[in-house]
Amino acid sequence: MTNQNVIVSDPRSGFDSSVFSFSPAVPGPLPPPGRFIAVPAKKSFKNIESAAGDHRITALLDSMRASSPPRRSSETENLKSWIVHHPSALDMFEEIISASKGKQIIMFLDYDGTLSPIVDDPDKAFMTAEMREAVRDTAKYFPTAIVSGRCRAKVFNFVKLSELYYAGSHGMDIKAPAKGRKHRNGNNQTVLCQPAREFLPMIDEVYKSLVEKTKSIPGAKVENNKFCLSVHFRRVEEKRWTELAEQVKSVTKEYPKLRLTQGRKVLEIRPSIKWDKGKALEFLLESLGYANSNDVLPIYIGDDRTDEDAFKVLRDRGQGFGILVSKAPKETNASYSLQEPLEVMYFLNRLVEWKRSSLQRYQRK
Ligand SMILES: O=P(O)(O)OC[C@H]1O[C@H](O[C@H]2O[C@H](CO)[C@@H](O)[C@H](O)[C@H]2O)[C@H](O)[C@@H](O)[C@@H]1O
């Protein structure tokens, strides 16, 4: 028996995270005690799990609302104590540098909300020329990967840097830069990893159904991210969210091999395989020759729940640093924080400056 349509919350992915699973879902271990400060509690795991019938839609709606909760004055206080536990990566720069001694830094960067600001229209989430320059410089000194929920081609069109690794579709489509070729597919293109290939026809079918079902809801947008789909509701009036949630559920309930997760004002539909941004990070480390190595310092910067899988991998490996981009306190497996994409750019530039000057010092010797 499957737990089709049973809704469980995923303690791995942040305080307001819910995974709407259509197949048995196994929540990962909770983070070690004492690591996190208290953050506003959401619906408890039990409450959500025991929901049935229409309540499932209610739980989905609760989670949709939680994806952008209104600011409260108490949050300033919360932020102050949260920052003690997740200090700014800019303030901790020297510590990060000293941890990298004798190690190769590898940079992993999420796209939306990390390299580009969150905007209403997903097709207009451009990064600035300055940010592109910062990423280009970073890749000159450190192997650099973009890890995004978007399909690889689309995120490449935004970033436009061929020297990077790209892991699109939440890590389900990984490609190396031309000069780092490892594997080739039949078309002579470099593809490192596509663990959800068999789902392509299903994803296409679901995409068409979702477009059809949601077309009467103004502002709703279904984005085809090749191995997964996004249903955006940022521009949908809140009074129509119930209708949207029902329409999405009416499609996904027919596909027990897919699961429904949630990002920032977006419902994401993806294959129920054990693959996520954390697995992509591990795969890339292995491809780069650092599978069981101590000579590496991975740094992963991201803003979303899906990035928590990568933060957790780093924490479990006891290696490198996760950096959460957020202005608000969130339960996270990341060690450090940055407030917004601009600070991400400052951080990257500082890293590049440090590397340049240490190389110059070395050359002068
Ligand atoms: O892993 P990411 O690179 O962060 O991708 C996650 C989703 O990002 C995009 O949606 C988000 O950004 C949009 C543009 O700022 C915003 O309008 C939307 O509300 C956000 O959820 C992207 O469009 C999705 O497909 C990705 O899954």
The ligand as an SDF file (V2000), in Angstrom:
LIG
                    3D

 27 28  0  0  0  0  0  0  0  0999 V2000
   17.0850   26.2400   -7.0930 O   0  0  0  0  0  0  0  0  0  0  0  0
   16.8040   27.6190   -7.5990 P   0  0  0  0  0  0  0  0  0  0  0  0
   17.7620   28.0910   -8.6420 O   0  0  0  0  0  0  0  0  0  0  0  0
   16.6740   28.6130   -6.4690 O   0  0  0  0  0  0  0  0  0  0  0  0
   15.3660   27.4980   -8.2960 O   0  0  0  0  0  0  0  0  0  0  0  0
   14.1730   27.3690   -7.5120 C   0  0  0  0  0  0  0  0  0  0  0  0
   13.0210   27.9140   -8.3030 C   0  0  0  0  0  0  0  0  0  0  0  0
   13.4530   29.2180   -8.7250 O   0  0  0  0  0  0  0  0  0  0  0  0
   12.5830   29.9480   -9.6050 C   0  0  0  0  0  0  0  0  0  0  0  0
   11.4500   30.3770   -8.8740 O   0  0  0  0  0  0  0  0  0  0  0  0
   11.7640   31.2990   -7.8350 C   0  0  0  0  0  0  0  0  0  0  0  0
   12.3090   32.5150   -8.4190 O   0  0  0  0  0  0  0  0  0  0  0  0
   11.3990   33.2330   -9.2810 C   0  0  0  0  0  0  0  0  0  0  0  0
   12.1630   34.4060   -9.8810 C   0  0  0  0  0  0  0  0  0  0  0  0
   12.7140   35.2160   -8.8930 O   0  0  0  0  0  0  0  0  0  0  0  0
   10.1770   33.6760   -8.4640 C   0  0  0  0  0  0  0  0  0  0  0  0
    9.2470   34.3540   -9.3080 O   0  0  0  0  0  0  0  0  0  0  0  0
    9.5080   32.4190   -7.8500 C   0  0  0  0  0  0  0  0  0  0  0  0
    8.4470   32.8260   -7.0140 O   0  0  0  0  0  0  0  0  0  0  0  0
   10.5310   31.6220   -7.0230 C   0  0  0  0  0  0  0  0  0  0  0  0
    9.9760   30.4230   -6.5500 O   0  0  0  0  0  0  0  0  0  0  0  0
   12.2220   29.1140  -10.7960 C   0  0  0  0  0  0  0  0  0  0  0  0
   11.3290   29.8220  -11.6110 O   0  0  0  0  0  0  0  0  0  0  0  0
   11.6760   27.7490  -10.3800 C   0  0  0  0  0  0  0  0  0  0  0  0
   11.4270   26.9700  -11.5240 O   0  0  0  0  0  0  0  0  0  0  0  0
   12.7150   27.0610   -9.5270 C   0  0  0  0  0  0  0  0  0  0  0  0
   12.2440   25.7920   -9.1160 O   0  0  0  0  0  0  0  0  0  0  0  0
  1  2  2  0
  2  3  1  0
  2  4  1  0
  2  5  1  0
  5  6  1  0
  6  7  1  0
  7  8  1  0
  7 26  1  0
  8  9  1  0
  9 10  1  0
  9 22  1  0
 10 11  1  0
 11 12  1  0
 11 20  1  0
 12 13  1  0
 13 14  1  0
 13 16  1  0
 14 15  1  0
 16 17  1  0
 16 18  1  0
 18 19  1  0
 18 20  1  0
 20 21  1  0
 22 23  1  0
 22 24  1  0
 24 25  1  0
 24 26  1  0
 26 27  1  0
M  END
$$$$
